[in-house]
């Protein structure tokens, strides 16, 4: 007699949803995913994939702008490269659709059933999508989040925009005011400045990237200013409105900023309304995020949640891991709880900021040592004309175990992997220091930082 297959219903096809579906299918479950916009979700269609595609182009413009220092000149007085906005935005949208198609094909190959439309709970184990009712042994909520807007300053998709609307413009903004200096605001501000827009970045805090490593944020802000960006600190925006063929941004102190467009990057709100969560007894916090534990369980047995709708460190990698953990737990597999201390994160400015593990502020009062090496001393950085950035490592004083690190450099998102492995596997600075690094390479600064933190053996000569 055959054993019935477990039935899994997933509302939301972003990283939390589709990665969970893949794990559940691999474990032999019957999986149904309900997605209203397209597989890959907002991450693939409007957020991460499009923004990093745009940033790839802006990075090339930044590199070309520094070509003169590397001996590259313009022949016959040719004008510098210019951006074809129509082609740029077409490429951004095309790559997003292609990535969504790849996810769709992968789920189809694994036998996952996909329903197009909005899903909601009709009970703890019942999902309704249109006229279809799905009975499940376990349900995963992975509906994501959407851009927060300033009250009275709702985006119109033409001059007042969220990042999900900016790719529909016909031209690059001539004068772009970015409201919000967190990760999203900093990334778009840097990208559009490199693409040729005149950017004003409005920050309500003392500095850009207020929640990031202070040294790293200072490097990025200095680069922004050197490249011609106007950065306004301690300047809270209270309203945005259309003004003729442009926009007007009002600040709390009464100042008015004028530009051609305004990009709002003032946070995210969860997509949890209208899903029947409260009716099913699922607890939400004061901001309407789904409350989950470290194995993605909600307050109702058999119902899990993953991704931005939980408010737990809004990264695609974290959403995906939450979804996987949920399915491993629901289907009886061994599972390790989510460990946010081991999550690597990157801010895709130029240079990039990548971090993992504890912060310098957290180790300042503890048993820890810190070293910071400027990128300007690295041979490969000198060859490539990279002057801004550094590598910083934190290690436990008593044992030398690596606790975390910060890398500010071009492609820091790739370089941080070495530090991530050290944190995950509890490696010591001695072990990193005795690992070969290519010469010349930017990664050589990581092994050099580890050597600076090595403790002399007891009894060794001074």
C-alpha positions in Angstrom: 0.0 0.0 0.0 1.5 3.3 -1.1 2.0 6.1 1.4 0.1 9.3 0.5 2.3 12.2 -0.6 2.5 15.2 1.7 0.6 18.2 0.3 2.3 21.6 0.4 0.6 24.9 -0.6 2.7 28.0 -1.0 1.3 31.5 -1.4 4.0 33.6 -3.2 6.6 32.7 -5.8 9.5 34.8 -4.8 12.8 33.4 -3.4 11.1 32.2 -0.2 8.3 30.5 -2.1 10.1 29.0 -5.1 13.1 27.7 -3.1 10.7 26.1 -0.6 8.8 24.5 -3.5 12.1 23.0 -4.9 13.0 21.5 -1.5 9.5 20.1 -1.0 9.4 18.6 -4.4 12.8 17.0 -3.9 11.4 15.4 -0.7 8.5 13.9 -2.6 5.7 16.3 -1.7 2.9 17.4 -3.9 3.5 21.1 -4.2 1.3 23.9 -5.4 2.5 27.5 -5.7 0.1 30.4 -6.0 1.7 33.6 -7.5 0.0 36.7 -8.8 2.7 38.5 -10.7 5.1 35.9 -12.0 7.6 33.3 -10.6 10.6 34.9 -9.0 8.3 37.4 -7.4 9.2 41.1 -6.9 12.8 40.1 -6.2 13.2 38.9 -9.8 10.7 41.1 -11.6 11.0 44.5 -10.0 13.6 44.6 -7.2 16.9 42.8 -6.9 17.4 41.5 -10.5 16.4 44.8 -12.3 18.3 47.0 -9.9 21.6 45.0 -10.1 21.2 44.9 -13.9 21.0 48.7 -13.9 23.9 48.9 -11.5 26.0 46.7 -13.8 25.7 49.4 -16.5 26.4 52.2 -14.0 29.6 50.3 -12.9 30.9 50.3 -16.4 30.3 54.1 -16.6 32.2 54.6 -13.4 35.1 52.5 -14.7 35.2 54.4 -18.0 35.2 57.7 -16.1 38.4 56.7 -14.4 40.1 55.5 -17.6 42.4 58.5 -18.0 44.3 57.6 -14.8 45.0 54.2 -16.4 46.3 55.8 -19.6 43.1 55.5 -21.6 42.4 58.6 -23.7 39.7 59.6 -26.2 40.7 59.4 -29.8 40.1 62.4 -32.1 38.3 64.3 -29.4 35.4 61.8 -29.2 32.7 62.6 -26.7 32.5 60.4 -23.6 30.1 57.4 -23.7 26.4 58.3 -23.3 23.6 56.2 -22.0 20.8 55.0 -24.3 18.0 55.0 -21.7 15.6 53.0 -23.9 18.1 50.2 -24.5 19.2 50.2 -20.9 15.7 49.9 -19.5 14.7 47.3 -22.2 17.7 45.2 -21.1 16.7 45.5 -17.5 13.2 44.4 -18.2 14.3 41.6 -20.5 16.7 40.1 -18.0 14.1 40.2 -15.3 11.6 38.3 -17.6 14.3 35.8 -18.6 15.2 35.1 -14.9 11.5 34.6 -14.1 11.3 32.2 -17.1 14.2 30.2 -15.7 12.5 29.9 -12.4 9.3 28.8 -14.1 11.1 26.1 -16.1 12.9 24.8 -13.0 9.7 24.4 -11.0 7.9 22.8 -14.0 10.8 20.3 -14.3 10.4 19.3 -10.7 6.7 18.8 -11.1 5.5 21.8 -9.1 2.0 23.0 -9.9 1.7 26.7 -10.4 -1.5 28.7 -10.2 -1.6 32.3 -11.4 -3.5 34.7 -9.2 -3.8 35.9 -5.6 -4.0 33.3 -2.9 -5.4 33.5 0.6 -6.2 31.3 3.5 -9.7 29.9 4.1 -8.5 28.1 7.2 -5.1 26.9 8.6 -4.7 24.2 6.0 -6.8 25.5 3.1 -5.6 27.9 0.4 -8.0 29.5 -2.0 -6.9 30.9 -5.4 -9.7 32.1 -7.6 -12.2 29.3 -7.9 -9.6 26.7 -6.8 -9.5 25.4 -3.2 -6.3 23.6 -2.1 -6.2 21.4 0.9 -2.7 21.0 2.3 -0.8 19.4 5.1 1.4 22.5 5.5 1.1 26.0 4.1 3.9 28.5 3.5 3.1 32.3 3.4 5.7 34.0 1.2 4.0 37.1 -0.1 6.8 39.6 0.3 6.6 43.4 0.9 6.0 46.5 -1.1 7.5 50.0 -1.1 6.4 52.3 1.7 5.3 55.8 0.6 5.1 59.1 2.3 1.5 60.0 3.2 0.2 62.5 0.8 3.1 61.9 -1.6 1.8 58.9 -3.5 3.8 57.9 -6.5 2.3 58.7 -9.9 4.7 56.6 -12.0 5.8 59.6 -14.0 7.6 62.1 -11.8 7.2 60.7 -8.3 8.4 57.1 -8.3 9.2 54.0 -6.4 12.1 51.8 -7.6 9.5 49.4 -9.1 8.3 52.1 -11.5 11.6 53.8 -12.5 12.4 51.3 -15.3 9.3 52.4 -17.2 10.7 55.9 -17.8 11.4 56.9 -21.4 14.6 58.8 -20.4 17.1 59.0 -17.6 16.0 61.6 -14.9 17.9 64.8 -15.5 17.7 65.9 -11.9 16.8 63.0 -9.5 16.0 63.6 -5.9 16.3 60.4 -3.9 14.4 60.4 -0.6 15.9 57.9 1.8 19.6 57.1 2.3 19.3 53.4 3.4 20.6 50.6 1.2 18.1 51.1 -1.6 18.4 54.8 -1.7 22.2 54.7 -1.7 22.3 52.1 -4.5 20.0 54.0 -6.8 21.6 57.4 -6.0 25.1 56.1 -6.8 23.9 54.3 -10.0 22.0 57.3 -11.4 24.9 59.7 -10.7 27.2 57.4 -12.6 24.7 57.1 -15.5 24.6 60.9 -15.9 21.8 62.2 -13.7 22.4 65.0 -11.3 21.4 63.4 -8.0 20.4 64.9 -4.7 20.3 62.3 -1.8 18.1 63.3 1.1 19.0 61.6 4.4 17.1 62.1 7.7 20.2 60.9 9.6 23.6 62.3 10.1 25.0 60.2 7.3 24.1 57.9 4.5 23.6 54.2 5.3 23.0 54.9 9.0 22.6 51.3 10.0 25.9 50.1 8.3 29.5 50.0 9.5 30.4 53.7 10.1 33.8 53.5 8.3 32.2 51.9 5.3 29.4 54.4 5.1 31.9 57.3 5.4 33.8 55.9 2.3 30.7 55.7 0.2 29.5 59.1 1.2 32.9 60.7 0.4 32.8 59.0 -3.0 29.3 60.2 -3.7 30.3 63.8 -2.9 33.5 63.6 -5.0 31.5 62.4 -8.0 29.3 65.4 -7.8 26.3 64.2 -5.8 24.5 66.5 -3.4 24.1 64.7 -0.1 21.8 66.4 2.5 22.2 65.0 6.0 19.7 65.7 8.8 17.1 66.6 6.2 13.8 64.8 6.6 11.4 65.0 3.7 7.8 65.7 4.7 6.2 65.8 1.3 6.6 65.5 -2.5 4.4 67.0 -5.1 4.4 67.7 -8.9 5.6 71.2 -9.9 5.2 71.9 -13.6 7.4 69.5 -15.5 9.2 68.4 -12.4 8.8 67.8 -8.7 9.1 69.7 -5.5 10.3 68.1 -2.3 9.6 69.8 1.0 11.9 69.3 4.0 11.0 69.5 7.6 13.0 72.7 8.1 11.0 74.4 5.3 13.5 74.1 2.5 12.2 73.2 -1.0 14.2 71.0 -3.4 13.4 71.1 -7.1 14.2 68.3 -9.6 12.9 66.5 -12.6 12.0 63.3 -10.7 11.8 62.0 -7.2 12.6 58.4 -6.2 11.0 57.4 -2.8 13.1 54.8 -0.9 11.7 55.1 2.6 11.3 51.4 3.6 8.9 48.5 3.0 5.6 47.4 4.3 4.5 43.7 4.3 2.0 42.2 1.9 -0.1 40.6 4.5 -3.5 42.3 4.2 -6.4 40.3 2.6 -4.8 37.0 3.1 -7.0 35.7 5.9 -4.1 35.5 8.3 -5.9 37.0 11.3 -9.0 34.9 10.7 -6.8 31.8 10.7 -5.2 32.9 14.0 -1.8 33.8 12.7 -0.1 36.4 14.8 1.2 39.6 13.2 3.4 42.2 14.9 2.6 45.9 15.3 3.8 46.6 11.7 1.7 43.7 10.3 4.7 41.4 9.6 4.1 37.7 10.2 5.7 36.6 13.5 7.9 33.5 13.0 10.4 31.6 15.0 13.8 30.4 13.8 12.4 27.5 11.9 9.8 29.7 10.1 6.8 28.5 12.1 3.9 31.0 12.7 1.6 30.9 15.7 -0.6 28.3 14.0 0.7 24.7 13.7 1.3 23.7 10.1 1.5 27.2 8.8 4.9 28.7 8.0 6.1 32.0 6.6 9.3 33.1 4.8 10.8 36.2 3.3 10.0 39.9 3.5 6.5 39.4 4.8 8.2 38.3 8.1 10.4 41.4 8.4 13.4 39.1 9.2 16.4 40.7 7.5 15.0 41.5 4.1 17.4 39.7 1.8 16.7 37.2 -1.0 19.2 34.8 0.5 17.5 35.0 3.9 14.0 34.5 2.3 15.3 31.5 0.4 16.8 29.9 3.5 13.6 30.6 5.6 11.6 28.8 2.9 14.0 25.8 2.8 14.0 25.5 6.6 10.2 25.6 6.6 10.0 22.7 4.3 12.7 20.6 5.9 10.8 21.1 9.2 7.4 20.5 7.8 8.4 17.3 6.1 10.3 15.9 9.1 13.9 16.5 8.0 16.7 17.5 10.3 17.0 21.2 10.3 19.2 23.9 11.8 17.5 27.1 13.0 18.1 30.3 11.0 21.3 32.0 12.2 21.2 35.7 11.2 24.7 36.2 12.6 26.1 34.2 9.7 24.3 36.0 6.9 26.5 37.9 4.4 25.0 41.1 3.0 26.1 43.5 0.3 25.3 47.0 -0.6 25.8 47.4 -4.4 27.2 50.9 -4.4 30.5 51.7 -6.1 32.6 50.6 -4.2 30.4 47.8 -2.8 30.1 47.2 1.0 29.9 43.6 2.1 29.5 42.5 5.7 29.2 39.3 7.7 29.1 38.4 11.4 29.3 40.8 14.3 29.6 44.5 13.9 32.5 46.6 15.2 30.1 48.3 17.7 29.2 44.9 19.1 32.8 43.8 19.7 34.1 47.1 21.0 33.4 46.2 24.6 34.1 42.5 24.4 37.0 40.1 24.0 37.8 41.0 20.5 40.5 42.5 18.3 40.0 44.5 15.1 42.3 45.3 12.1 41.5 47.5 9.2 43.7 47.6 6.0 43.1 50.3 3.4 42.6 49.0 -0.1 45.1 51.6 -1.4 48.0 49.5 0.0 46.9 46.5 -2.0 49.0 45.9 -5.1 46.1 44.7 -7.3 44.0 47.7 -6.2 46.9 50.0 -7.3 47.1 48.4 -10.7 43.4 48.7 -11.3 43.2 52.3 -10.0 41.1 51.4 -6.9 41.8 53.9 -4.1 38.6 53.8 -2.0 37.9 51.0 0.4 39.3 48.7 3.0 39.2 45.2 4.6 38.3 44.9 8.2 38.4 41.7 10.3 37.1 41.1 13.9 38.5 38.1 15.9 38.1 36.9 19.4 41.2 37.9 21.4 41.5 34.7 23.4 41.1 32.2 20.6 41.6 34.0 17.4 38.3 32.8 16.0 37.0 35.1 13.3 33.8 36.8 14.4 33.0 38.9 11.3 34.3 41.4 8.8 33.6 44.3 6.4 34.9 44.6 2.9 34.6 47.9 1.0 35.9 47.3 -2.5 34.8 46.7 -6.1 33.2 43.2 -6.1 33.1 43.1 -2.3 30.1 40.8 -2.8 32.5 38.2 -4.1 35.4 38.9 -1.7 33.2 38.5 1.4 32.8 34.7 0.8 36.2 34.0 2.4 35.1 35.8 5.6 31.7 34.1 5.5 33.3 30.7 5.4 35.5 31.7 8.3 32.6 32.8 10.4 30.4 29.8 9.5 33.1 27.2 10.2 34.6 29.1 13.2 38.0 29.4 11.6 40.8 31.2 13.3 42.9 34.1 12.0 45.9 31.7 12.0 44.1 29.3 9.7 43.2 32.1 7.2 46.8 33.5 7.5 48.2 30.2 6.5 46.0 29.9 3.4 47.5 30.8 0.1 46.1 33.9 -1.7 46.9 34.8 -5.3 49.4 37.6 -5.7 48.4 40.2 -6.8 44.7 40.0 -5.7 42.3 41.9 -3.7 41.6 38.8 -1.6 45.2 39.0 -0.5 44.1 41.8 1.8 42.0 39.3 3.7 44.9 37.0 4.4 47.1 40.0 5.3 44.5 41.2 7.7 44.5 37.8 9.4 48.2 37.9 9.7 48.0 41.2 11.4 45.7 39.6 14.0 47.8 36.5 14.7 48.9 36.2 18.3 52.5 35.2 19.0 52.9 31.8 20.6 53.6 31.7 24.3 57.3 31.9 25.1 58.2 33.3 21.7 60.7 36.1 21.6 59.5 39.7 21.5 
